[in-house]
Amino acid sequence: MKTALVGSMLVAWALAVPAALTGGTPAANAKNGDTHITGQGVEQTVDCNDSTLLVDGTANTVHALGTCWAVTMMGSGNTVIADTVVNDITVYGWNETVYFHNGDPFIWDRGRELGMVNRITRVPT
């Protein structure tokens, strides 16, 4: 009797877990065409094309034209100047700068949480 009960419970668990993991999952907003800038001392102007701009490295300067879904930075000494950021700005690292002209993004300064200084602010056009 116990074996049948345990077997039934395992079958129910095997069916319930995948449904629970995928049932409440929100739709992803990433797009093909997200822009990745990786390097040291790179100076570049890009069109965000409603996608995410990811900057990783040291002393990179990126001018992001158009609308960015999000901006994510990692490393140190990087600067992004964006026309518009819609969803979020996430910064890991130290001495990072993000200036944006338009939008009302959620700002998540992970570096500051660890005692590192970053600058993230809206600036006039």
KOLMARDO-559999 format. One record per residue: z, y, x of N, C-alpha, C in turn; residue number from 1. Coordinates in pm, 1 decimal. Each point is the difference from the previous one (the first is absolute). Layout:
        nup     nnorth      neast       caup    canorth     caeast        cup     cnorth      ceast     i
          Z          Y          X          Z          Y          X          Z          Y          X   NUM
...
end
This chain:
        nup     nnorth      neast       caup    canorth     caeast        cup     cnorth      ceast     i
        0.0     -118.8       80.8        0.0      118.8      -80.8        0.0      125.4       85.3     1
       83.7        1.7      107.5        8.5      116.6       86.1     -131.6       25.9       72.2     2
      -69.1     -105.2       41.0     -126.1       15.1       70.3     -104.3       66.2      -89.6     3
       -5.9      -39.5     -125.5      -95.2       59.5      -93.1       31.2      147.6      -22.8     4
      128.1       34.4       -9.3       40.5      138.0      -20.6      -35.5       85.0      120.9     5
       27.7      -51.3      118.3      -33.1       72.9      122.9     -151.0       16.2       11.8     6
      -76.2     -103.5      -29.6     -145.8        7.5        4.1      -54.1      103.4      -97.5     7
       55.4        5.0     -121.2      -42.4       98.8      -99.6       30.6      141.7       46.3     8
      117.2       16.1       61.5       38.2      132.8       49.9      -92.7       44.7      112.6     9
      -36.9      -91.4       88.6      -91.6       34.5      109.2     -137.2       39.0      -52.5    10
      -49.9      -69.6      -99.8     -129.9       33.3      -59.3        7.3      137.8      -65.3    11
      106.8       25.9      -74.6       15.3      131.0      -64.8        7.5      110.7      104.8    12
       72.0      -23.4      109.4       12.4       99.3      107.0     -135.5       24.2       66.1    13
      -73.9     -108.1       26.0     -130.5       12.2       64.7      -98.4       80.2      -85.7    14
       14.7       -5.9     -130.4      -87.2       77.3      -88.3       49.6      142.9      -18.6    15
      130.9       20.0        0.3       56.5      131.8      -28.2       -8.9       95.7      118.1    16
       20.8      -48.7      120.9        3.8       88.6      116.3     -133.5       71.5       22.7    17
     -113.4      -70.1        4.1     -126.0       74.8       18.3      -25.3      101.8     -110.6    18
       34.9      -33.6     -123.3      -19.3       94.4     -110.1       89.9      121.5       17.6    19
      122.1      -21.4       44.5       93.0      112.0       20.2      -44.6       88.9      114.6    20
      -56.4      -59.6      103.5      -42.3       78.4      116.2     -122.6       84.9      -28.6    21
      -85.4      -43.2      -87.3     -122.9       75.4      -26.6        3.1       76.9     -130.6    22
       89.4      -33.0      -90.8        1.8       62.4     -131.2       29.3      147.8        2.8    23
       94.8       44.1       80.6       38.8      139.7        1.1      -57.4       77.9      116.4    24
      -99.3      -50.3       65.3      -56.2       65.4      116.2      -88.9      116.1      -41.7    25
       28.1      121.9       50.0      -85.9      112.7      -35.2     -135.0      -10.1       70.4    26
      -98.1       64.4      -56.5     -132.9        1.4       60.1        4.3       77.0      131.0    27
      -66.9      -50.8      100.3       -5.7       67.7      129.2      -95.9      117.2       -8.7    28
       30.4      106.3       73.5      -84.6      117.2       -3.1      -82.4       16.6      127.0    29
        9.6      -95.1       90.4      -79.6        8.8      121.8     -146.9      -19.0      -35.0    30
      -85.2       64.5       76.8     -144.2       -7.7      -21.0      -66.0      -48.1      126.4    31
     -115.1      -58.5      -17.4      -82.6      -23.6      117.6      -39.5      136.9       51.9    32
        0.2       16.4      128.1      -36.4      128.7       55.5      119.8       80.8       44.3    33
      122.7      -59.5       -2.5      113.5       70.0       57.6      -36.0       33.5      144.3    34
       46.8      115.5       46.7      -37.5       47.3      133.1      113.9      -24.3       97.7    35
      -31.1      -66.7      110.0       97.8      -29.4      104.4      -36.9       78.2      125.5    36
       94.0       80.9       48.0      -18.7       72.3      126.1      105.1      -55.2       95.6    37
      -43.0      -61.5      107.3       91.0      -60.0       96.8      -39.7       46.7      138.7    38
       98.4       45.1       77.4      -31.2       39.1      136.0      100.3       97.3       56.1    39
      -43.6       63.6      108.0       82.2       99.9       67.2      -86.4      122.7       25.6    40
       43.4      114.4      -54.0      -73.0      124.3       21.2     -129.9       11.2      -75.8    41
      -16.2      -77.3     -106.9     -121.7        4.1      -80.7        2.6      125.5      -87.6    42
     -110.2       74.3       -2.2      -15.8      113.8      -90.6     -118.7      -31.7      -88.9    43
       25.5       -4.3     -132.3     -104.5      -44.9      -91.0       12.9       67.8     -135.6    44
     -113.9       23.1      -64.4       -5.3       48.7     -137.3      -58.2     -112.7      -84.3    45
       70.4      -35.0     -110.0      -43.2     -111.0      -84.3       -0.6       43.3     -146.0    46
      -78.2      -71.0      -81.2        1.7       17.5     -144.9       85.6     -112.3      -56.5    47
      107.9       33.8      -68.8       91.6     -101.9      -52.5      -63.2      -86.5     -107.8    48
      -91.2       55.4      -77.3      -71.2      -78.2     -100.7       96.2      -69.9      -96.5    49
      107.1       69.1      -41.4       99.2      -53.7      -94.4       70.2     -125.9       50.7    50
       -1.2      -23.3      129.3       61.0     -118.6       58.8      119.9       39.4       85.0    51
       58.2      -97.4       66.6      116.1       22.8       85.0      -44.2       28.7      142.5    52
       64.4       98.3       60.9      -21.7       32.5      140.1      117.7      -56.7       77.5    53
      -28.4      -87.6       97.7      102.9      -59.7       83.9      -21.8       46.5      143.4    54
      100.6       64.3       58.6       -9.5       51.3      136.2      106.2      -70.3       83.1    55
      -42.0      -60.1      110.8       90.7      -74.4       86.0      -30.3       33.6      144.8    56
      101.2       45.0       74.0      -21.2       30.4      139.7       82.7      117.8       43.9    57
      -53.3       72.4       98.9       72.0      112.3       59.7      -93.2      118.5       16.1    58
       48.5      117.5      -41.1      -69.2      127.3       21.5     -138.7        5.4      -64.0    59
      -16.7      -65.4     -113.6     -125.7        6.3      -74.3        4.5      118.1      -96.8    60
     -115.0       66.1      -21.0      -11.2      109.1      -96.7     -112.9      -35.4      -95.4    61
       33.7       -5.7     -130.5      -98.6      -39.7      -99.9       -4.5      105.7     -109.3    62
     -121.1       49.8      -28.4      -24.2       90.5     -112.5      -57.9      -86.6     -111.4    63
       75.7      -15.1     -109.1      -40.3      -85.8     -111.3      -55.7       86.3     -112.2    64
     -130.3       -8.2      -21.1      -66.9       77.9     -104.0        0.0      -77.4     -130.7    65
      -13.2       70.6     -109.6       -5.8      -65.2     -130.3      137.5      -45.0      -44.6    66
        2.6     -106.2      -80.0      124.1      -50.5      -56.9       38.0     -132.2       64.0    67
      122.0       -6.7       51.1       55.9     -124.1       53.4       91.9      -59.9     -105.9    68
       -9.8     -129.6      -23.7       95.4      -66.8      -87.2      137.6        6.3       65.2    69
        5.1      -28.4      131.7      126.3        1.1       73.3      -28.6       26.8      146.8    70
      104.9       42.2       71.0       -6.1       15.4      145.4      117.3      -77.7       57.5    71
      -27.7      -85.9       97.4      104.2      -76.3       68.9      -18.4       21.3      149.8    72
      109.5       37.0       67.8       -5.7       27.1      144.8      104.9      -83.0       72.1    73
      -38.2      -50.1      118.5       90.6      -73.2       87.0      -25.8       46.0      143.0    74
      104.6        5.0       79.9      -15.7       39.0      138.8       79.4      124.5       30.6    75
      -58.9       88.3       83.2       69.2      125.0       33.9     -100.8      109.9       30.3    76
       36.5      120.6      -40.7      -80.5      116.8       32.4     -131.6       11.3      -73.0    77
      -19.3      -72.6     -108.4     -124.0        8.1      -77.9        7.1      116.4      -98.7    78
     -117.4       56.4      -31.9       -9.4      108.2      -98.0     -111.4      -31.1      -98.3    79
       30.1       11.8     -129.3     -100.8      -12.0     -105.2        4.0      127.0      -82.6    80
     -117.7       58.1      -23.1      -14.6      115.7      -88.5      -92.2      -46.3     -111.9    81
       57.1      -14.4     -120.1      -73.8      -58.5     -112.1      -23.6      102.5     -109.2    82
     -120.1       -6.0      -60.2      -29.2       85.6     -115.2       90.6      -36.6     -117.1    83
       -3.6     -127.3      -42.7       76.0      -45.0     -116.0       53.5     -140.4       25.5    84
      127.3      -21.8      -35.3       60.3     -133.6        5.2       57.9      -27.8     -138.1    85
      -45.0     -107.6      -63.2       34.1      -28.5     -137.5      130.7      -78.2      -15.0    86
       13.5     -114.1       67.7      109.3      -92.3      -29.6      120.3       14.3       92.7    87
      -18.4      -19.7      129.8      115.1        3.8       89.3      -39.0       33.6      143.1    88
      100.1       48.7       72.4       -9.8       20.6      144.7      116.4      -77.6       60.1    89
      -31.4      -98.1       85.1      102.5      -81.9       64.1      -13.8       17.3      150.2    90
      111.7       37.7       64.7       -3.4       27.1      143.7      105.4      -84.9       70.5    91
      -46.4      -81.1       93.1       86.5      -74.8       89.9      -15.6       66.0      136.4    92
      102.7        3.0       78.8      -16.0       51.8      134.8       70.1      131.3       21.1    93
      -42.4       68.7      106.3       69.0      118.0       47.8     -100.0      111.0       28.9    94
       40.1      123.7      -32.8      -81.0      117.8       29.4     -136.6       -4.2      -69.6    95
       -1.8      -50.6     -122.1     -122.0       -8.3      -79.2       -9.6      123.8      -89.5    96
     -122.5       44.3      -30.1      -21.1      116.9      -84.5     -106.0      -31.7     -104.8    97
       32.7       26.5     -125.8      -98.4      -10.3     -108.2        5.8      129.9      -78.4    98
     -112.3       71.2       -3.6      -15.5      118.1      -83.7     -100.3      -36.4     -107.9    99
       30.6       34.9     -125.5      -95.5      -24.1     -107.7       -5.2      123.8      -88.1   100
     -119.0       26.2      -54.9      -22.7      119.3      -80.5       26.0      -23.0     -148.7   101
      -39.5     -115.2      -52.2        7.5      -26.6     -144.1       58.9     -137.7      -26.4   102
       45.4      -19.0     -123.7       56.2     -127.6      -41.6      151.7        8.1       -6.2   103
       57.6     -101.8      -59.9      145.4       -9.4      -10.4       42.4     -141.2       41.1   104
      -23.7      -36.3      127.4       28.4     -137.4       42.9      149.7      -25.1       18.9   105
       38.6     -124.7      -14.4      134.0      -43.8       36.9        4.6        1.5      152.3   106
      103.8       57.8       57.1       10.7        9.3      145.6      110.3      -94.1       46.5   107
      -38.5      -91.8       89.7       93.9      -98.0       52.8       -0.4       11.3      151.7   108
      101.1       64.6       54.0       11.3       22.4      144.3       91.1     -106.0       59.8   109
      -58.2     -113.2       36.7       76.6     -111.0       56.5       57.7       36.2      136.5   110
      -67.5       83.6       76.5       52.3       41.7      129.7      128.3       79.5      -13.8   111
        2.2       92.8      -94.6      120.3       81.6      -21.3      118.9      -87.3      -39.3   112
      -27.0     -107.2      -75.3      107.8      -92.5      -36.8       66.8      -58.5      124.1   113
      -74.9       -8.7      109.2       53.3      -55.7      124.4       38.5      108.5      100.1   114
        5.5      125.7      -46.4       42.8      110.0       85.8     -110.8       65.1       80.4   115
     -126.0      -30.4      -29.7     -112.3       61.3       70.4      -53.1      117.8      -81.2   116
      -52.7       99.6       66.2      -43.7      122.5      -67.2     -150.4       -5.2      -26.5   117
      -36.3       21.2     -126.6     -140.1        9.3      -42.2      -13.9      120.3      -91.2   118
     -123.9       52.5      -11.8      -28.4      112.8      -87.0     -102.1      -42.3     -104.5   119
       39.5       10.5     -126.8      -91.3      -34.1     -110.8       14.6      112.3     -101.2   120
     -106.4       75.5      -20.5       12.3      113.9      -90.0     -133.3       41.8      -59.8   121
        9.3       63.1     -117.0     -116.8       60.4      -64.1      -22.4      136.8       63.9   122
     -124.4       33.2       26.5      -35.7      129.4       56.5     -104.8       64.5      -88.1   123
       -3.6      134.0       -2.6     -102.6       67.0      -81.6     -139.8      -27.5       52.8   124
      -95.3        9.6      -86.9     -139.5      -25.6       36.3      -57.3      109.3       84.3   125
end
